[in-house]
Every structure is written in C-alpha cells, then in structure tokens.
C-alpha cells in the first residue's frame, strides 16, 4: 500500500470521527449526514436520501467488517489497514461517491460548481485550502465547474490503496 494511501486512511478516520471522541460509532455518521445535508440546499429529496442512505450503509459495513471485539465502536487500531480494501469496501465507497457527487449537482446538469463543492467538502471536515487544491486538480472548466463523474471517480481513487499522486492526495495536509 502506498504511503499516500496510509495518510488518506488516517485522515478518513479523523473525519469519520465527527464527534471527536476517538472512535467511530453510528452517531458519527449521523452527525456527518446532518452536516452535509445542512449545506445541500436545493438538492432533490431523492439525492439527499441517497446520501443519507449511503452513509448509513457505510457505517453498517464498517461495523460488520471491522468491529473485531464486538463493542459497537471502531477503534483506530481496528480501522487501520482495513478500510482501503476494494474487495471489502469498494461497493460501499462507490455508492457514497456517487451520492455525494450527485448532491453537488442540484440542477442536474452534470457539473459541480466550486462554491457547492467547497461547502460539501467543508461540511465533511476537510480543510479549505486542501479542498481548493483538490478542485483545481480536477481541472475545472471555464465556468469553474467539474463533472460529477470526475468528482465521484476522484472519491473512488482516494480509497484505492494502490493509487498515489492522485488529486485526492491534496486533501491530506502536508507533513510538518
């Protein structure tokens, strides 16, 4: 697994731990859903529901696959090394990627505008300079938009352990 993938996985754990208590639990995914949907104004209800369903399913899959001791939470140790496993989590990641990217396109034109992208990614917990760098790495068009498919594919790449030097690496803060 590439060094970049390890750093991406560490960041994912931190972001998923939405309440900041050091473990992942169902409440974290509820909080993340609330934060994302709070900035997804104007999105069709079906798209909002798809995002909520994808995050609920994400939690269920993580819990079923990673809760080694059956305590109902996922520790950093249980999470490390397993989440970047396409065979176990590929379908779950793909559903989330499609739901989030679609939520970024409330008018259904197949494009996500920078302000909407920034709002959604900030709601997840990424840092604004890193979000801006990612958006730029996606190669926005003259209208400062990226394709929904570009974003969804970028999310899938982020969770691919064999990938390095991808746009998603911009989300990981530089080491001090």
C-alpha positions as a Markdown table, in Angstrom:
| # | Residue | x | y | z |
|---|---|---|---|---|
| 1 | Unk | 0.0 | 0.0 | 0.0 |
| 2 | Unk | 1.3 | 3.4 | -0.9 |
| 3 | Unk | 2.4 | 5.8 | 1.8 |
| 4 | Unk | -0.1 | 8.3 | 0.5 |
| 5 | Unk | -2.9 | 5.7 | 1.0 |
| 6 | Unk | -2.0 | 5.3 | 4.7 |
| 7 | Unk | -2.1 | 9.1 | 5.1 |
| 8 | Unk | -5.5 | 9.2 | 3.4 |
| 9 | Unk | -6.8 | 6.4 | 5.6 |
| 10 | Unk | -5.7 | 8.2 | 8.8 |
| 11 | Unk | -7.5 | 11.4 | 7.6 |
| 12 | Unk | -10.6 | 9.4 | 6.8 |
| 13 | Unk | -10.7 | 8.1 | 10.4 |
| 14 | Unk | -10.4 | 11.6 | 11.8 |
| 15 | Unk | -13.2 | 12.9 | 9.5 |
| 16 | Unk | -15.5 | 10.0 | 10.2 |
| 17 | Unk | -15.0 | 10.6 | 14.0 |
| 18 | Unk | -17.4 | 13.5 | 13.7 |
| 19 | Unk | -17.9 | 13.9 | 17.4 |
| 20 | Unk | -14.2 | 13.7 | 18.1 |
| 21 | Unk | -14.3 | 11.1 | 20.8 |
| 22 | Unk | -11.5 | 8.9 | 19.3 |
| 23 | Unk | -13.7 | 6.0 | 18.0 |
| 24 | Unk | -16.1 | 5.6 | 15.2 |
| 25 | Unk | -19.8 | 4.9 | 16.1 |
| 26 | Unk | -23.2 | 5.3 | 14.5 |
| 27 | Unk | -23.6 | 8.8 | 15.9 |
| 28 | Unk | -20.6 | 10.0 | 13.9 |
| 29 | Unk | -22.2 | 9.0 | 10.6 |
| 30 | Unk | -25.5 | 10.7 | 11.7 |
| 31 | Unk | -23.6 | 13.9 | 12.5 |
| 32 | Unk | -21.8 | 13.8 | 9.2 |
| 33 | Unk | -25.0 | 13.3 | 7.4 |
| 34 | Unk | -26.6 | 16.3 | 9.2 |
| 35 | Unk | -23.6 | 18.5 | 8.4 |
| 36 | Unk | -23.6 | 17.6 | 4.7 |
| 37 | Unk | -27.4 | 17.9 | 4.3 |
| 38 | Unk | -27.3 | 21.3 | 6.0 |
| 39 | Unk | -25.3 | 22.7 | 3.1 |
| 40 | Unk | -27.1 | 20.7 | 0.4 |
| 41 | Unk | -29.9 | 23.2 | 0.0 |
| 42 | Unk | -31.8 | 22.9 | -3.3 |
| 43 | Unk | -30.9 | 19.3 | -3.8 |
| 44 | Unk | -33.7 | 17.0 | -4.7 |
| 45 | Unk | -35.0 | 14.9 | -1.8 |
| 46 | Unk | -34.1 | 11.7 | -3.6 |
| 47 | Unk | -30.4 | 12.9 | -3.8 |
| 48 | Unk | -30.5 | 13.9 | -0.1 |
| 49 | Unk | -31.9 | 10.5 | 0.8 |
| 50 | Unk | -29.3 | 8.7 | -1.3 |
| 51 | Unk | -26.5 | 10.5 | 0.6 |
| 52 | Unk | -28.1 | 9.6 | 4.0 |
| 53 | Unk | -28.6 | 6.0 | 2.9 |
| 54 | Unk | -25.0 | 5.7 | 1.6 |
| 55 | Unk | -23.5 | 7.0 | 4.9 |
| 56 | Unk | -25.8 | 4.7 | 7.0 |
| 57 | Unk | -24.7 | 1.8 | 4.9 |
| 58 | Unk | -21.1 | 2.9 | 5.1 |
| 59 | Unk | -21.3 | 2.6 | 8.9 |
| 60 | Unk | -23.1 | -0.7 | 8.8 |
| 61 | Unk | -20.4 | -2.2 | 6.5 |
| 62 | Unk | -17.6 | -0.8 | 8.6 |
| 63 | Unk | -19.1 | -2.1 | 11.8 |
| 64 | Unk | -19.7 | -5.5 | 10.4 |
| 65 | Unk | -16.2 | -5.8 | 8.9 |
| 66 | Unk | -14.0 | -4.0 | 11.4 |
| 67 | Unk | -15.5 | -4.3 | 14.9 |
| 68 | Unk | -13.2 | -7.1 | 15.9 |
| 69 | Unk | -14.2 | -7.1 | 19.6 |
| 70 | Unk | -18.0 | -6.6 | 19.1 |
| 71 | Unk | -18.2 | -3.5 | 21.3 |
| 72 | Unk | -20.2 | -1.5 | 18.7 |
| 73 | Unk | -17.5 | 1.0 | 18.0 |
| 74 | Unk | -14.4 | 1.0 | 15.8 |
| 75 | Unk | -11.1 | 2.0 | 17.3 |
| 76 | Unk | -8.2 | 3.4 | 15.3 |
| 77 | Unk | -6.5 | 0.0 | 15.5 |
| 78 | Unk | -9.5 | -1.8 | 14.1 |
| 79 | Unk | -9.8 | 0.7 | 11.3 |
| 80 | Unk | -6.1 | 0.9 | 10.3 |
| 81 | Unk | -5.2 | -1.2 | 7.3 |
| 82 | Unk | -8.6 | -2.4 | 6.5 |
| 83 | Unk | -10.7 | 0.4 | 5.1 |
| 84 | Unk | -8.6 | 0.8 | 2.0 |
| 85 | Unk | -9.6 | -2.7 | 0.8 |
| 86 | Unk | -11.5 | -2.5 | -2.5 |
| 87 | Unk | -12.8 | -6.1 | -2.2 |
| 88 | Unk | -14.4 | -5.3 | 1.2 |
| 89 | Unk | -15.4 | -1.7 | 0.8 |
| 90 | Unk | -15.5 | -0.9 | -3.0 |
| 91 | Unk | -19.2 | -1.1 | -3.4 |
| 92 | Unk | -19.8 | 1.0 | -0.3 |
| 93 | Unk | -17.3 | 3.6 | -1.3 |
| 94 | Unk | -18.8 | 3.7 | -4.8 |
| 95 | Unk | -22.3 | 4.3 | -3.5 |
| 96 | Unk | -21.1 | 7.1 | -1.3 |
| 97 | Unk | -19.0 | 8.6 | -4.1 |
| 98 | Unk | -22.0 | 8.7 | -6.5 |
| 99 | Unk | -24.3 | 10.1 | -3.8 |
| 100 | Unk | -22.0 | 12.8 | -2.7 |
| 101 | Unk | -21.0 | 13.9 | -6.2 |
| 102 | Unk | -24.7 | 13.9 | -7.3 |
| 103 | Unk | -25.6 | 16.0 | -4.2 |
| 104 | Unk | -23.1 | 18.6 | -5.6 |
| 105 | Unk | -25.3 | 19.0 | -8.7 |
| 106 | Unk | -28.7 | 20.2 | -7.6 |
| 107 | Unk | -29.7 | 21.4 | -11.1 |
| 108 | Unk | -28.8 | 18.1 | -12.7 |
| 109 | Unk | -26.6 | 19.5 | -15.4 |
| 110 | Unk | -23.8 | 17.0 | -14.6 |
| 111 | Unk | -21.5 | 19.7 | -13.2 |
| 112 | Unk | -20.5 | 20.8 | -9.7 |
| 113 | Unk | -19.7 | 24.4 | -9.1 |
| 114 | Unk | -16.8 | 25.4 | -6.9 |
| 115 | Unk | -18.9 | 27.0 | -4.1 |
| 116 | Unk | -21.1 | 23.9 | -3.8 |
| 117 | Unk | -18.0 | 21.6 | -3.8 |
| 118 | Unk | -16.3 | 23.8 | -1.1 |
| 119 | Unk | -19.4 | 23.8 | 1.0 |
| 120 | Unk | -19.9 | 20.0 | 0.9 |
| 121 | Unk | -16.3 | 19.2 | 1.5 |
| 122 | Unk | -16.1 | 21.7 | 4.4 |
| 123 | Unk | -19.1 | 20.0 | 5.9 |
| 124 | Unk | -17.3 | 16.7 | 5.8 |
| 125 | Unk | -14.4 | 18.3 | 7.6 |
| 126 | Unk | -11.7 | 18.8 | 5.1 |
| 127 | Unk | -9.6 | 22.0 | 5.3 |
| 128 | Unk | -10.5 | 24.8 | 2.8 |
| 129 | Unk | -7.0 | 25.2 | 1.3 |
| 130 | Unk | -6.9 | 21.4 | 0.6 |
| 131 | Unk | -10.4 | 21.4 | -0.8 |
| 132 | Unk | -9.5 | 24.3 | -3.2 |
| 133 | Unk | -6.3 | 22.4 | -4.3 |
| 134 | Unk | -8.4 | 19.3 | -5.0 |
| 135 | Unk | -10.9 | 21.2 | -7.0 |
| 136 | Unk | -8.2 | 22.8 | -9.0 |
| 137 | Unk | -6.5 | 19.4 | -9.6 |
| 138 | Unk | -9.8 | 18.1 | -11.1 |
| 139 | Unk | -9.3 | 20.7 | -13.9 |
| 140 | Unk | -12.4 | 22.9 | -13.7 |
| 141 | Unk | -13.9 | 24.2 | -16.9 |
| 142 | Unk | -14.1 | 27.9 | -17.8 |
| 143 | Unk | -17.2 | 28.2 | -15.7 |
| 144 | Unk | -15.3 | 26.9 | -12.6 |
| 145 | Unk | -17.1 | 23.6 | -12.6 |
| 146 | Unk | -16.1 | 20.0 | -12.6 |
| 147 | Unk | -18.0 | 17.0 | -13.9 |
| 148 | Unk | -20.0 | 15.0 | -11.3 |
| 149 | Unk | -18.3 | 11.9 | -12.7 |
| 150 | Unk | -14.8 | 13.4 | -12.2 |
| 151 | Unk | -15.6 | 14.0 | -8.5 |
| 152 | Unk | -17.1 | 10.6 | -8.0 |
| 153 | Unk | -14.1 | 8.9 | -9.7 |
| 154 | Unk | -11.8 | 11.0 | -7.5 |
| 155 | Unk | -13.5 | 9.7 | -4.4 |
| 156 | Unk | -13.1 | 6.2 | -5.5 |
| 157 | Unk | -9.4 | 6.8 | -6.3 |
| 158 | Unk | -9.0 | 8.3 | -2.8 |
| 159 | Unk | -9.9 | 4.9 | -1.3 |
| 160 | Unk | -7.7 | 2.9 | -3.7 |
| 161 | Unk | -4.6 | 1.7 | -1.8 |
| 162 | Unk | -2.6 | 1.3 | -5.0 |
| 163 | Unk | -3.1 | 4.9 | -6.1 |
| 164 | Unk | -0.5 | 7.6 | -5.5 |
| 165 | Unk | -0.1 | 11.0 | -6.9 |
| 166 | Unk | -3.9 | 11.4 | -7.3 |
| 167 | Unk | -5.9 | 14.6 | -7.0 |
| 168 | Unk | -7.3 | 13.3 | -3.6 |
| 169 | Unk | -3.8 | 13.5 | -2.1 |
| 170 | Unk | -4.3 | 17.2 | -2.0 |
| 171 | Unk | -6.8 | 16.7 | 0.8 |
| 172 | Unk | -4.1 | 15.3 | 3.2 |
| 173 | Unk | -2.3 | 18.1 | 5.0 |
| 174 | Unk | 1.4 | 18.3 | 4.2 |
| 175 | Unk | 3.6 | 16.8 | 6.9 |
| 176 | Unk | 5.4 | 19.3 | 9.2 |
